[in-house]
Amino acid sequence: MTRTSISAIIGLSVALAACGGRGDDKLGEQAQEAAENKADKMDAMADNMSGTSEDLMQAKADATREAGDAKEEAIDRSDVNTDSLTPAEREKVINGN
């Protein structure tokens, strides 16, 4: 994940925290699971590589997992009222798009 993506995720989480809504752990878990799935794909790609390329891909997968865990925690701490989010907004929170 790029620093810009991580900054956007944090910014969105802070904005959602300002809403003062009810928390929903499910949204954070979905975001973490999306990152985990992406990291699993990176691991599979790394298995088909060798040397430095393999190491770099595995490092990216590890960083993606860590970012997913951080995103889950940020969403959980923000106390998001998921009932007030549209499906498109939920998708943005989960996938960062």
ABEGO torsion letter per residue (X at the ends): XBAAAAAAAAAAAAAAAAAGBBBBAAAAAAAAAAAAAAAAAAAAAAAABBEAAAAAAAAAAAAAAAAAAAAAAAAAAAGBBAAABBAAAAAAAAAGX
